């Protein structure tokens, strides 16, 4: 028993090296619970428990895990058992229908547990019957090596650990196999005499392998050759393939897919979400962005306590806010909210350094903390800012200043090889717009109305002779923020509006709201973003957000002349009191005729005589209301379905039904975050239910609600998808 226990402890740690990279790469949680299941299976095998009891224990654990993770129900409740039976029935029908990709996440989890169950049974057979784990060890090494080569996973430590444990197991099982073949009974101390030398040799070899110097890899990296052979790129590819999202300085070759990265960059304690500006770029190369070549890079020094002067407008002093920044990734620049006024640092910085200030690159408007003739990396600092508010009348006014002067020349630059159809498209978009702001808004909203799609996967990279913007506008129409923002800048410049490309971060997730009006936002690499700033005459630089699924945070005060509307409103207001008085008089007369002048006196007297009954009635109403409130997850979906069952879905009712679906999903616990795109939210819903219905509905919503298009929509199938998701959310 002790010997077998030792084997299973080693096997547990080897299986852990299988599980951890899978959990990490697939972003799967609850690793401890899955490891606990592995431990339970090994303990059951160790004590050779009867298979009926073994099956019962394992199935109960799997059922408990699925119900706990995928619902708020209890295992020993009617609803919990119903949830399991429904999932089993639905997925079995799905499998027998051949729709393998539509099985739900709970059922996928069930299959994963069954796979672990079978694997441990196979390992138990190898150890107790074959007394060899050679094939399992080779398979484990191959698995880790493959992940280390072709993914972000670093398998260096895992490989050493698996080889060490594998050699120990091989030595143990060799001795065991030798004893069995010779049919010799051996005492425990003699068994240790055989095992201990093996342990010492393996341990010594491992220590020497770690501490001794090692030569460089003798073989070249096989990944580029494999990609070249499969048509996915070669050694000389730049920008192709899949990279990781985040802030970088090289934007000369845009395009290609990327994988998300949840690594925290900085935390901001502030009142609301902000666009965190880092730098601007103005020279478009047809493949990406570079720093301006029209003027040499110049820097402006400002005292740290002075107000920062740069090209962006600021709000009034009385509306100044403060944001407290704490960096997790050490950057040497300042994150700038719109309306930035000052940057403040801890007094200890002034004690330790001389000439503390801010250096601004006048070409990119990137801000660097500076002291002792060098740039600093600040761990924390605060920024004072007052967000600008733009007057609608000024935005809509006809320009009184020229935009084709030398001051704006670098913001109107376009490559000579830019295809003519890009310029033609820009003119077509703004043909009905009169002012620069109207033109900018027309271009900003063009993408959401013309079949463009936000996606981070399968994003194309332009060929050598292909323009990045032209490819996106006319061929792929699929991309992320870089595609949308770069295209808008080029379209703006094509119609004579100065524009520049802006990089930084946006949004973030609230992780703490215990500081009163201030909230702590956690900004990760996933929040890296790019957007547009355009110069509007009489106003200045204004930020625009063309990327589908992102909401612009610019503040506009609508001060336009509404004299005619006011006149109509006054006329209505003049007539309303007479009508209201007449209606009130009629109501009072009717009440007096029906109930007499002492109605309210008699009602109060009745309440006083039967106050206990009225209290019970009110409490009953309150309890019933609370029950309805807390059980609305069950009954509200049925109400929505009944409300819309006999209705014919069309473009007028689609938006309402989509909003109802979002409300039901929120009751289920699937809530869309404020900075989350509809596309990414739809993927979360589909992953939860193991379906593609939400993506279908969301795609139609984006294309036809935002774009005001209605042709070629099969509203019948769309309604079926809507009812399916409503029912799944309430199950």
ZIGIJO-V941748 format. One record per helix or strand of 3 or more residues. SS is the DSSP state (H for helix, E for strand). FROM is the first residue (numbers start at 1). LEN is the number of residues. If there is no record, write none. Layout:
SS&FROM&LEN / SS&FROM&LEN
//
This chain:
H&2&24 / H&31&16 / H&51&20 / H&78&19 / H&100&3 / H&105&26 / H&134&17 / H&156&27 / H&188&24 / H&223&7 / E&242&3 / E&257&3 / E&264&7 / E&275&7 / E&299&5 / H&317&3 / E&321&7 / E&340&5 / H&347&6 / E&357&5 / E&366&6 / E&380&6 / E&389&3 / H&392&5 / H&406&6 / H&420&10 / H&436&14 / H&468&9 / H&481&14 / E&499&8 / E&509&7 / E&518&7 / H&525&3 / E&528&9 / E&540&5 / E&555&3 / H&563&33 / H&599&11 / H&611&20 / H&632&14 / H&651&18 / H&678&12 / H&693&13 / H&715&16
//
